[in-house]
Amino acid sequence: MGFRKGQKIEIYKKSTDDGWESFMDAFIGTHGIITDPDTAINDSDALIEVSLVGKGTFRIPQDCLRCLDQ
């Protein structure tokens, strides 16, 4: 399943992707909204832009995200 713009997510675990930076460990458990899912690329390994509540907007690997809305 791909992510879509406006979808509510949670960073629920540390990513195994090379795009994961050590400062992102503090984001685990944070909720946010997908702002740019890169649907044109549609690469499950691609980083996607997420606006995190109280933290700002970041490019996050997809393997650490889970949908909060169905």
Backbone hydrogen bonds, N-H to C=O, Kabsch-Sander energy under -0.5 kcal/mol:
donor,donor_aa,acceptor,acceptor_aa,energy
6,G,34,I,-3.2
7,Q,4,R,-1.8
9,I,32,G,-2.5
10,E,66,R,-2.0
11,I,30,T,-2.5
12,Y,10,E,-0.9
12,Y,64,C,-2.1
13,K,64,C,-0.9
20,W,17,D,-1.7
24,M,21,E,-1.7
25,D,22,S,-1.6
26,A,23,F,-1.1
27,F,24,M,-2.1
28,I,25,D,-1.1
29,G,11,I,-4.3
30,T,27,F,-2.7
32,G,9,I,-2.2
33,I,51,S,-2.1
34,I,7,Q,-2.4
35,T,49,E,-2.3
36,D,49,E,-1.6
41,I,38,D,-0.9
42,N,38,D,-2.2
44,S,42,N,-0.6
46,A,43,D,-1.9
48,I,60,I,-2.7
49,E,36,D,-2.2
50,V,58,F,-3.2
51,S,33,I,-2.9
52,L,50,V,-0.7
52,L,56,G,-3.3
53,V,31,H,-2.4
55,K,52,L,-2.1
56,G,52,L,-1.7
58,F,50,V,-2.6
60,I,48,I,-3.1
60,I,58,F,-0.6
62,Q,46,A,-0.6
64,C,61,P,-0.8
65,L,62,Q,-1.6
66,R,10,E,-1.8
68,L,8,K,-2.8
69,D,8,K,-0.9
